[in-house]
Amino acid sequence: MIERKQRVPFRDFSTLSDKDRELGERTMVNGKVVNIFRVLMQHPRLARAWSKFASYILSDQQTLAVREREILILRIGWLNQAPYEWEQHVRIAKAAGVTDDEIERIGKGPTAGWNKNDAALIQAADDLFENSVVSDETWKALSERYNTEQMMDVVFTVGQYNLVSWALNSLGVPLDDYLPGARK
């Protein structure tokens, strides 16, 4: 992963409206607002609008199993060389049952010893990253397991975290101090 310099400073939450402060404070870990929201709250209107969609992708309303969602997020984070995305979602993925071995293989791609279903998810992320479309072959493989809503959630999950990776990398959001990569 490529380390990036912080370009957008953290927001002083005392300068936010109560509503915006509450939005940012919903993301606390270990009693502190996570760094992505400490940065994003520099633009509260954007943060409010984006968080609605992001909340769907991370919620139980999403049709994919948490493990599957996290494999997709980790793969697109890896492809975008987004250390913040990677570190945050390694933690979440492990809680969802993704093993250390699987996390290591995510960086190696769809041919790194995956079962058919997981390989199709990883290939979908690769297809979208490389060509902005899921290939016919990958779509067919996904359709053997997933219904239309789930396949749409595959595409939108990868799209959401592609966008987030771009933002994290470009804004230079630093790793939160509880993440392993922050301990140097």
N, C-alpha and C positions, 0 to 999 in steps of 0.2 A: 504494500500500500504506500502511496505517496503522501508524505506529510505536507500539510498546507498551512500557510500563515493566516492567522485570524485577520480578516479585512473589515468585518462589521463588529463593533464592540457590543458588549452585553448591555441590555436595557436596564436602566434604573427603574425598578418596579414601583417605586414610590411616586413616579411621574405618570403612572397609568391610571385610567379610570378603574373603578371597582370591578366592572364587568371584565375588562381586559386583564387586570391583575388576576382575577379568579381563573380565567382561561389558562394563563401561564402557570399558575400554581397547581392546576390539576395534574401537571406532569412531574410532580416531585418524586425524587428517589433519594432515600437517606435524608429526608428533610430539606432538600435543596431542589430548586427548579432545574430541570435538565438543560444543558447548554443550548440545544437547538431552540428551545423556547426563549431562553435568555437573549438569543440573537434575533429570532423571528419577531419578537415583540417590539423591535425597532419599527415594525410596520404592522400595527395591530389589525388594520382592516384586512390586509393580506392574510395574516395569521388566522383570523376568524374564518375567512372564506375557505382557506386551505384545510383547516382543521376539521371541517364538516366531512369532506371527502376522506381525509386521512383516518378519521374516526371510523368510518364505514369499513375501510380496508382492514383495520386492526380489530374490528368488533366481531361478535358472535353472529351478526347479521350476514357477514361475508360467508359465502357458501363453501369455501375450502376449509379443510382441516387446518388447524394452527401449524402443525408440522409442515404441511405442504406449502402454506403461505410463507413460512420462514425459509424454506429451501429456495423459493423464488426470490425473496428479498435478499438473502445472502448472495445468491448468484449474481443478481444485477448489481448489488453493492460491490462485489468482487470485480465484475467486468468494468465498472466505473472507477475502480481504485479509490473507493470512498471509505476511508478508515473509520469515520464516525459511524456510518451506516453499518459497516461490518461489525465493529465492536459492540454496538448496542444490540444488534440482532443475533450475534453469537450467544449472548446472555439469554435472550428471549427464546431462541431456538433450543438451547439446552434444556430450558424449563419445559419445552414442548416435546422433549424426547429425542431430539436430534443428537446423535452421538458425536464424540470428538473425532472419530474416524470419518464420519459423514461430513462434518464441518471441514476437515482437511480436504476431502475429495471434492467438495463444492468448487474449490479453486481449480481443480483439474478438469472439470467439465462433465458432460453427459456420458462419456465412455469410460469413466473411472470406476467401474464395478458396481454401477447402480442397477436396481431392478428396473424393469420396463417402464413402470409408472413414474418413478422418480427421474429416470433418464429423460422421459418426455417433458417433464416440468422444466428441467434444467435446459433442455434443448429449446423449449419455448422461449425462455429468457435469452438464450443465445441468439435465436432467430430474430427476436425483437430488437436486441441490441445491434446486431449486424445488418439487418435488412428492413427494420421497421415493420415487419409482418411475420406472423407465424407461418412457416412453410406448410404446404399441403401434407407432406409426410408427417410432420409433427402434429398438425391438426388432427389427422386421422388417428395417430397414436393416442392423443389426448381423448378423443371422442370414444375410444373403447372403454374408458373409465368414467369420464365426466359428462354431465349433462350440459346443456347450452349455458345456463346461468354460471355454472362452475368454470366453463371455458372462458366466458366473458370476464369472470373474476380473475382468472389467470392473467389475461391481457391487462386488465386495469391494475392489478397488483404490481406487475412488472413496470407498467407505465408510471404509477405513483412513485415507486421507489427509484426509478430512473430519474424522475424530476427531483426527488428529494436528494439523491446523490449529487446531482448537478448543483443544487443549491448549497448543500453542505460543503462541497469542494470549493465552489466559487466564493462563498461567504467566509470560508475558513473557520467553520465552527470547530472549536477545540474539543478534544475528548473530555468527557466528564471524569472527575478524579477517581471514581470508583471502577472505571473500566481498566482492564489489564494493560492495554497499550499506553495508558496515561502514566503508568508507574515505571518511570525510567530512571 
